[in-house]
Amino acid sequence: MNIYKSNYEQLIEKLDQFIRKYYLNKCIKGSLYTIAAVLILFLSFNLLEYYFYFGTGVRKVFFYSFIFASLFALGYWVLNPLFRYFKLGDTITHEDAAKIIGDHLENVQDQRLTILQLKNKNLQRPTVNYLKPVLIRKHKRLALFHLNQPLTFRITEDILSMHCLLYYCFYLFC
């Protein structure tokens, strides 16, 4: 029983680590989105003002819409994942984290999700003891896999390359 609980607790700890890395990745991706959106909006408003020389009313609309859009982008893409990173809001469940891991890694597939579902069934009917050996066996199979192995988030890598290209273009124009 003690080994069984420690195995399950180890699985939950690994899933919690993955959830924190997941939200950190979303925060980094969101900061890149925010920087790109603010920069594009700033440049477009400046170009419009340069070529058309608007009156004070239009400038005021541009200014407040720029401030509103910047704060919205910062809040939605950066602060929301940051709050979830510190568990200050709704976070993804362990089942959702297990599905995400299963989607990215072929050797794990949905074994973690199966363990979590079997554990929930075992908690609903604690008198049934046939699930304990199954859970222990599945956890031993998963013990070879560690979350310290790199999980590649391809979207973040693409955004980082786009960020470098954007920085290079900005450097050329300035």
C-alpha positions in Angstrom: 0.0 0.0 0.0 2.8 2.4 0.9 4.7 1.7 -2.4 1.4 2.1 -4.3 0.8 5.6 -2.8 4.3 6.7 -3.3 4.2 5.6 -7.0 0.9 7.5 -7.5 2.3 10.6 -5.7 5.4 10.5 -7.9 3.1 10.5 -10.9 1.2 13.4 -9.6 4.4 15.3 -8.9 5.6 14.7 -12.4 2.3 15.9 -13.8 2.5 19.0 -11.6 6.0 19.7 -12.9 4.7 19.3 -16.5 1.8 21.7 -15.8 4.2 24.4 -14.5 6.4 24.0 -17.6 3.3 24.1 -19.8 2.3 27.5 -18.3 5.8 28.8 -18.4 5.9 27.9 -22.1 2.6 29.7 -22.6 3.9 32.8 -20.8 7.0 32.9 -23.0 4.9 32.4 -26.1 2.5 35.1 -24.9 5.2 37.6 -24.2 6.5 37.1 -27.8 3.0 37.6 -29.1 2.5 40.7 -27.0 5.7 42.3 -28.2 4.9 41.5 -31.8 1.3 42.9 -31.5 2.4 46.0 -29.7 5.2 46.7 -32.1 2.9 46.1 -35.2 0.2 48.3 -33.7 2.7 51.1 -32.8 4.3 51.1 -36.3 0.9 51.0 -38.1 -0.4 54.0 -36.0 2.8 55.9 -36.5 2.7 55.3 -40.3 -0.9 56.3 -40.5 -0.3 59.5 -38.6 2.8 60.3 -40.6 1.1 60.0 -44.0 -2.4 61.4 -43.1 -1.7 63.9 -40.3 -4.9 63.3 -38.3 -6.6 65.7 -36.0 -6.6 65.5 -32.2 -9.7 63.4 -32.0 -8.3 60.7 -34.2 -5.0 60.8 -32.4 -6.8 60.4 -29.1 -8.6 57.3 -30.4 -5.3 55.9 -31.7 -3.7 56.5 -28.3 -6.4 55.0 -26.2 -6.9 52.1 -28.5 -3.2 51.4 -28.5 -3.2 51.5 -24.6 -6.2 49.3 -24.5 -4.9 46.8 -27.0 -1.5 46.6 -25.3 -3.0 46.0 -21.9 -5.4 43.4 -23.3 -2.6 41.6 -25.0 -0.4 41.7 -21.9 -3.3 40.5 -19.7 -4.5 37.7 -22.0 -1.2 36.3 -23.3 1.2 37.0 -20.4 -0.6 37.6 -17.1 -3.2 34.9 -17.5 -0.6 32.0 -17.9 1.5 33.6 -15.3 -1.3 33.5 -12.8 -2.0 29.9 -13.7 1.7 29.1 -13.3 1.4 30.2 -9.7 -1.9 28.3 -9.4 -4.0 31.5 -8.8 -6.7 30.5 -11.3 -8.1 27.5 -13.0 -5.3 25.2 -14.3 -5.5 22.2 -16.5 -6.3 19.0 -14.7 -3.9 16.1 -14.3 -6.0 14.2 -16.9 -5.6 17.0 -19.4 -1.8 17.1 -18.7 -1.6 13.4 -19.3 -3.4 13.8 -22.6 -1.0 16.5 -23.7 2.0 14.3 -22.7 0.5 11.4 -24.6 0.0 13.5 -27.7 3.7 14.6 -27.7 5.3 11.3 -26.8 4.6 8.0 -28.6 6.2 5.7 -26.0 3.9 7.0 -23.2 0.7 7.5 -25.2 -2.2 7.4 -22.7 -0.8 5.2 -20.0 -0.7 8.1 -17.5 -4.3 8.9 -18.2 -5.2 5.3 -17.7 -3.5 5.3 -14.4 -5.3 8.4 -13.3 -8.7 7.0 -14.4 -8.0 3.7 -12.6 -7.1 5.5 -9.5 -10.3 7.5 -9.6 -12.3 4.3 -10.1 -10.5 2.7 -7.2 -11.3 5.8 -5.0 -15.0 5.5 -5.9 -15.1 1.8 -4.9 -12.4 1.2 -2.3 -13.4 -2.3 -1.6 -12.3 -3.5 -5.0 -8.6 -4.4 -4.7 -8.0 -5.8 -8.2 -6.9 -2.4 -9.5 -3.9 -2.1 -7.2 -1.7 -4.6 -9.1 -2.7 -3.0 -12.4 -1.7 0.4 -11.2 1.6 -0.7 -9.8 2.5 -2.6 -13.0 1.6 0.5 -15.2 3.6 2.8 -13.0 6.6 0.5 -13.2 6.4 0.7 -17.0 6.3 4.4 -16.8 9.1 4.6 -14.2 11.6 4.4 -17.1 10.3 7.7 -18.5 11.2 10.9 -16.8 9.8 14.4 -17.6 13.3 15.7 -17.5 13.6 14.5 -21.1 13.0 17.5 -23.3 9.4 18.0 -24.6 9.6 20.1 -27.7 7.0 22.7 -28.1 7.4 23.3 -31.9 5.1 26.4 -31.8 7.4 28.2 -29.4 10.4 27.4 -31.5 8.7 28.8 -34.6 7.7 31.9 -32.7 11.3 32.4 -31.4 12.6 32.2 -35.0 9.8 34.7 -36.0 10.9 36.9 -33.1 14.5 36.9 -34.3 13.3 37.8 -37.8 11.1 40.6 -36.5 14.1 41.9 -34.4 16.3 41.8 -37.5 13.7 43.7 -39.6 13.3 46.3 -36.8 17.1 46.7 -36.6 17.2 47.3 -40.4 14.5 50.0 -40.3 16.1 51.9 -37.4 
